[in-house]
Amino acid sequence: MSLESMFDVAGKSVLVTGAAYGLGRAYAEIMAAQGAHVSVLDLNADQLARTVAEIAATDPRGTIHAEVVDVTDRAAMDAVFDTVSVRQGGIDVVFANAGVDAGPGFLTPEGHRNPDGEIDNLDDAHWDKVIGINLTSIYYTMKLAARHMKRQGRGGSIIATSSIAAFYVDGIVGTPYMPAKAGVSHLVKQVAMELGRYGIRVNAICPGPFITNIAGGRMANVEDRQAFVRWSCLGRVAETEEIKPLALYLASNASGYVTGSQMVIDGGLILRPAPELD
Ligand SMILES: NC(=O)c1ccc[n+]([C@@H]2O[C@H](COP(=O)([O-])OP(=O)(O)OC[C@H]3O[C@@H](n4cnc5c(N)ncnc54)[C@H](O)[C@@H]3O)[C@@H](O)[C@H]2O)c1
C-alpha cells in the first residue's frame, strides 16, 4: 500500500462538531482539502458561514456544508445526522469536538488563590453547562455516530477531542473542565471496546495548548499564554495547523489498527513538574 493510499480520505463522509473556529475548523480544512465530503456543525451561525465560505474559497478537492446546531440539543442533532447522512451517502468519520473552557481555576497563573474558582464557591449552573457541552454532548455525538455507522455496516472512525486535562490536575483551569475531559477519554476507551467488532474505531486527540478561540481567544494573547509556554518542553504553544496530520491519521486507514488510543499532542507540557500550591 502506498503512503498516499494509507492516508486517503477522498470520498469519505465526515462530520465535525464545533467547527466554526479552532481545532474543529482545522479538522474540516484538512478533510475537505484531501477530498472528503465534510459537514461542519456549530451554534455560531455567522462565524460558521464565514468559515465555510473561506474553506470553499480554497477550492478543496472535497465538499463543505454548514449545519447550525447546538450540540446539547439532542433532537436537533438527530435531525442533522440524518440530513448529513442523506446528503453525503452515509457517515464514515465523526469528530466529536465542540467544547468550551470552564473559566478560571482556583489558582491564578501567578499562583495565588482565586476564591471564585474554589470548589465551595463553584456555581452549579456553570458546572452543569460545562459537563453538558464537554462530556454529555460528546456521549450523544458518539451515540449518533455509532447508530449510523453500525447500520451502514462499513466501519468508521470516531475521534473525540479530549485534552491533556484528562490525565493531570491543574489549578489555573476551571475545575469542571478536568472531570469532563477525563470522562471523554474514559468514554473513548469504553466505546472503542464495544464498537471494535463492527470495524468502528474510537480514539481521542488530547491536545495541550493550541491557539484557538477558546476562552475568548485568550491563548492568542502573549501574556496569557506565558504559563503554558513555560511548561511546554518545546517552549511554545501550538498553532491550529499542527493538529491536521494527527486528524488525517486517525480518520484514514493509516490508523487502521488504532482504537481506544489517547493521542497526546502537547509539546511535552504534561511532563512538567506539579505546580507548587500556596
Ligand atoms: N485550544 C486548546 O488549547 C485545547 C486544548 C485541549 C483541548 N481542547 C478542546 O478542543 C476542542 C475545540 O476547542 P478549540 O480550542 O478549538 O475552541 P474554539 O472556541 O476555538 O472552538 C470551539 C467551537 O465549538 C463551538 N461550540 C461551543 N459550544 C457549542 C455548542 N453547544 N454547540 C455547537 N458548537 C459549540 C464554538 O462556537 C466554537 O466554534 C474543545 O473540546 C476543547 O476543550 C482545546
The ligand as an SDF file (V2000), in Angstrom:
LIG
                    3D

 44 48  0  0  0  0  0  0  0  0999 V2000
   -7.2680   25.0670   22.3280 N   0  0  0  0  0  0  0  0  0  0  0  0
   -6.7140   24.3070   23.2260 C   0  0  0  0  0  0  0  0  0  0  0  0
   -5.6790   24.6400   23.7710 O   0  0  0  0  0  0  0  0  0  0  0  0
   -7.3620   22.9900   23.6180 C   0  0  0  0  0  0  0  0  0  0  0  0
   -6.6240   22.1090   24.4170 C   0  0  0  0  0  0  0  0  0  0  0  0
   -7.1870   20.8990   24.7660 C   0  0  0  0  0  0  0  0  0  0  0  0
   -8.4470   20.5710   24.3270 C   0  0  0  0  0  0  0  0  0  0  0  0
   -9.1670   21.4530   23.5670 N   0  0  0  0  0  0  0  0  0  0  0  0
  -10.5030   21.0520   23.1400 C   0  0  0  0  0  0  0  0  0  0  0  0
  -10.6200   21.2030   21.7490 O   0  0  0  0  0  0  0  0  0  0  0  0
  -11.9810   21.3650   21.4020 C   0  0  0  0  0  0  0  0  0  0  0  0
  -12.1090   22.5410   20.4600 C   0  0  0  0  0  0  0  0  0  0  0  0
  -11.7140   23.7090   21.1760 O   0  0  0  0  0  0  0  0  0  0  0  0
  -10.9660   24.9380   20.4890 P   0  0  0  0  0  0  0  0  0  0  0  0
   -9.7810   25.2090   21.3080 O   0  0  0  0  0  0  0  0  0  0  0  0
  -10.8510   24.7280   19.0540 O   0  0  0  0  0  0  0  0  0  0  0  0
  -12.0160   26.0770   20.8490 O   0  0  0  0  0  0  0  0  0  0  0  0
  -12.7500   27.1700   19.9150 P   0  0  0  0  0  0  0  0  0  0  0  0
  -13.5190   28.0170   20.8770 O   0  0  0  0  0  0  0  0  0  0  0  0
  -11.7900   27.8050   19.0040 O   0  0  0  0  0  0  0  0  0  0  0  0
  -13.7540   26.2890   19.0550 O   0  0  0  0  0  0  0  0  0  0  0  0
  -14.8230   25.5940   19.6630 C   0  0  0  0  0  0  0  0  0  0  0  0
  -16.0270   25.6670   18.7570 C   0  0  0  0  0  0  0  0  0  0  0  0
  -17.0900   24.9520   19.3860 O   0  0  0  0  0  0  0  0  0  0  0  0
  -18.2800   25.6990   19.2110 C   0  0  0  0  0  0  0  0  0  0  0  0
  -19.2470   25.3490   20.2670 N   0  0  0  0  0  0  0  0  0  0  0  0
  -19.1660   25.6140   21.5850 C   0  0  0  0  0  0  0  0  0  0  0  0
  -20.2700   25.1830   22.2040 N   0  0  0  0  0  0  0  0  0  0  0  0
  -21.0550   24.6200   21.2560 C   0  0  0  0  0  0  0  0  0  0  0  0
  -22.3380   24.0030   21.2880 C   0  0  0  0  0  0  0  0  0  0  0  0
  -23.0210   23.8830   22.4250 N   0  0  0  0  0  0  0  0  0  0  0  0
  -22.8620   23.5330   20.1210 N   0  0  0  0  0  0  0  0  0  0  0  0
  -22.1690   23.6770   18.9590 C   0  0  0  0  0  0  0  0  0  0  0  0
  -20.9600   24.2610   18.8740 N   0  0  0  0  0  0  0  0  0  0  0  0
  -20.4110   24.7250   20.0160 C   0  0  0  0  0  0  0  0  0  0  0  0
  -17.8430   27.1430   19.3010 C   0  0  0  0  0  0  0  0  0  0  0  0
  -18.7930   28.0300   18.7240 O   0  0  0  0  0  0  0  0  0  0  0  0
  -16.5160   27.1050   18.5400 C   0  0  0  0  0  0  0  0  0  0  0  0
  -16.6730   27.3650   17.1560 O   0  0  0  0  0  0  0  0  0  0  0  0
  -12.7400   21.5350   22.7190 C   0  0  0  0  0  0  0  0  0  0  0  0
  -13.3470   20.2990   23.0720 O   0  0  0  0  0  0  0  0  0  0  0  0
  -11.6320   21.8740   23.6910 C   0  0  0  0  0  0  0  0  0  0  0  0
  -11.9560   21.5380   25.0180 O   0  0  0  0  0  0  0  0  0  0  0  0
   -8.6400   22.6520   23.1970 C   0  0  0  0  0  0  0  0  0  0  0  0
  1  2  1  0
  2  3  2  0
  2  4  1  0
  4  5  1  0
  4 44  2  0
  5  6  2  0
  6  7  1  0
  7  8  2  0
  8  9  1  0
  8 44  1  0
  9 10  1  0
  9 42  1  0
 10 11  1  0
 11 12  1  0
 11 40  1  0
 12 13  1  0
 13 14  1  0
 14 15  2  0
 14 16  1  0
 14 17  1  0
 17 18  1  0
 18 19  2  0
 18 20  1  0
 18 21  1  0
 21 22  1  0
 22 23  1  0
 23 24  1  0
 23 38  1  0
 24 25  1  0
 25 26  1  0
 25 36  1  0
 26 27  1  0
 26 35  1  0
 27 28  2  0
 28 29  1  0
 29 30  1  0
 29 35  2  0
 30 31  1  0
 30 32  2  0
 32 33  1  0
 33 34  2  0
 34 35  1  0
 36 37  1  0
 36 38  1  0
 38 39  1  0
 40 41  1  0
 40 42  1  0
 42 43  1  0
M  CHG  2   8   1  16  -1
M  END
$$$$
